[in-house]
Amino acid sequence: MDEASLMEVFSEYGAILDLTVIRDRATNLHKGCAFVIYTSRASAMSAVANLHERVKLRNVSEAIVIPIM
């Protein structure tokens, strides 16, 4: 899971202001968690409606889970 792969998936639902993949400090490997900030709430809600527990990314065993904050 890298920023480019996630950007491709999430940008389908709107303009992204920021995307951060959480990584282990020692190994730089992803921890299976990322934060995506959209420029509009409507885009964020569209991503939730279309991705939450429906889509699996390459090389990831679980479907995307999107908590609403």
N, C-alpha and C positions, 0 to 999 in steps of 0.2 A: 504494500500500500504506500503510494507516494503522492505528493501534492498534485502532480500532473494528472494522474489517474483519477483522483477525487475531483479535481477541477472539471474534468471532462464529464463526469457523472452529474455533479451538482449544478454546473453552469447551465444545464438544459432547462432549469427552472427559473433562472433569472440572473441578474448581475451580482457577482460576489464581491463583497468589500474586503473580506479576509478569509483565509483558509489556513489552519494550522494543524499539522499532524503531531501528536504527542509521541516523543521518542525517548528511549532509555538514554540517559546521559553517558553511560559507560560504553554501550555498544552502538548507539545511534540507530538501533532497530525500532520500528514503530511498535507502540503498545496496543494497537487496535482501537485507538481513539483519536478523533479529530474534531475540531471546532470549525464550523462554517458560519460566516456572518454575511447575510445578504443585504443589499441596499434597500430592500423593501420587505415589509412583513408579508405581503401577498406572495412574494417569491418563496420565502421561507415556508409558509403554510402549504404552498404547492409542492415543494420538495417533501415535506412531511407526508402529505396525502399520497404521493406517488412512490415514495421509497421506503417508508417505515415498515419493517418486517416483510418486505416484498422483494427486495433486490439483494443479491449477493455479489460482492466484488471478486475479481480474480484472486485466487490464492488466499481467500478468507473463508473460514468454515461457517460463519454465522451470517444471517441476513442483517442489513443495516437497521439499527435501532436508533431512533431520533427522539430524545427527550425534549420537550418544549420548555424553554426557559423564558 
